[in-house]
Amino acid sequence: MWFAIIAQDHPGSLDKRLAARPEHLERLNKMQEEGRLLLAGPFPAIESENPGPAGFTGSMIVAEFASLADAEAWAGADPYVAAGVYAEVSVKPFRKTLP
């Protein structure tokens, strides 16, 4: 089943985010290679593709997992969690309707 992982960043965590980004992307790329990633990306803090020092307010990942427990475990092991980027992470079942 698909699950949406929605995370909120700690304010002022841009430097931590940038430092942990390579490891974070490595996990996402692996999931994409396995055909389990529907989409992933950050929420810019301002209306811009590249928000610069304004940074980001969080992220969203929609991916396939065998269970909610598996999705929660994967999300909890994210490098952004370990680095202190994410203040809060929620995981919810997601039903893709369109396209």
Secondary structure per residue as TSV (DSSP state, phi and psi in degrees):
chain	resnum	aa	ss	phi	psi
A	1	M	-	360.0	152.8
A	2	W	E	-79.4	146.1
A	3	F	E	-135.3	140.0
A	4	A	E	-98.1	125.8
A	5	I	E	-107.9	115.8
A	6	I	E	-119.8	121.3
A	7	A	E	-122.2	145.4
A	8	Q	E	-110.6	131.7
A	9	D	E	-79.4	150.5
A	10	H	-	-66.8	141.4
A	11	P	T	-58.3	141.8
A	12	G	T	72.1	23.5
A	13	S	-	-99.8	15.5
A	14	L	H	-58.3	-44.3
A	15	D	H	-61.6	-40.5
A	16	K	H	-65.0	-40.5
A	17	R	H	-61.1	-47.9
A	18	L	H	-63.8	-37.2
A	19	A	H	-68.1	-36.8
A	20	A	H	-90.5	-6.4
A	21	R	H	-58.4	-45.0
A	22	P	H	-57.0	-43.7
A	23	E	H	-68.7	-38.5
A	24	H	H	-61.0	-47.0
A	25	L	H	-67.1	-32.8
A	26	E	H	-59.8	-43.2
A	27	R	H	-65.2	-41.1
A	28	L	H	-67.0	-41.1
A	29	N	H	-62.3	-39.3
A	30	K	H	-61.7	-44.0
A	31	M	H	-63.8	-38.4
A	32	Q	H	-65.1	-42.2
A	33	E	H	-60.9	-31.8
A	34	E	T	-80.6	-4.5
A	35	G	T	75.9	23.8
A	36	R	-	-108.9	1.2
A	37	L	E	-106.1	121.1
A	38	L	E	-88.1	-46.5
A	39	L	E	-164.4	158.7
A	40	A	E	-159.0	144.1
A	41	G	E	174.9	165.3
A	42	P	E	-91.7	164.5
A	43	F	E	-101.0	107.2
A	44	P	E	-62.1	144.0
A	45	A	S	-71.6	-20.0
A	46	I	S	-131.9	168.1
A	47	E	S	-76.4	80.0
A	48	S	S	-161.2	141.2
A	49	E	S	-63.6	-36.0
A	50	N	S	-122.5	93.1
A	51	P	-	-76.6	-1.5
A	52	G	G	56.6	-137.1
A	53	P	G	-66.9	-14.4
A	54	A	G	-65.2	-28.9
A	55	G	-	73.5	-148.9
A	56	F	E	-132.7	157.1
A	57	T	E	-105.2	-7.2
A	58	G	E	162.4	-164.6
A	59	S	E	-147.4	161.0
A	60	M	E	-136.1	135.8
A	61	I	E	-130.0	132.7
A	62	V	E	-119.2	117.9
A	63	A	E	-145.4	163.2
A	64	E	E	-94.9	132.0
A	65	F	-	-137.5	159.2
A	66	A	S	-71.0	-28.6
A	67	S	S	-157.3	165.5
A	68	L	H	-60.7	-40.7
A	69	A	H	-60.6	-40.2
A	70	D	H	-65.0	-41.6
A	71	A	H	-65.0	-42.1
A	72	E	H	-65.5	-40.0
A	73	A	H	-64.6	-43.0
A	74	W	H	-62.7	-46.0
A	75	A	H	-63.3	-39.2
A	76	G	H	-67.4	-22.0
A	77	A	T	-94.2	8.3
A	78	D	-	-65.5	139.8
A	79	P	H	-57.4	-28.6
A	80	Y	H	-68.5	-30.6
A	81	V	H	-67.3	-50.5
A	82	A	H	-61.1	-34.5
A	83	A	T	-81.3	-8.1
A	84	G	T	82.4	20.4
A	85	V	-	-76.1	-48.4
A	86	Y	E	-84.5	128.5
A	87	A	E	-87.2	-30.8
A	88	E	E	-152.4	141.0
A	89	V	E	-134.0	128.6
A	90	S	E	-121.1	147.3
A	91	V	E	-128.1	127.6
A	92	K	E	-135.6	144.5
A	93	P	E	-58.8	146.1
A	94	F	E	-133.7	131.7
A	95	R	-	-111.6	111.0
A	96	K	-	-72.7	126.2
A	97	T	-	-111.5	-48.7
A	98	L	-	-133.8	156.1
A	99	P	-	-72.9	360.0
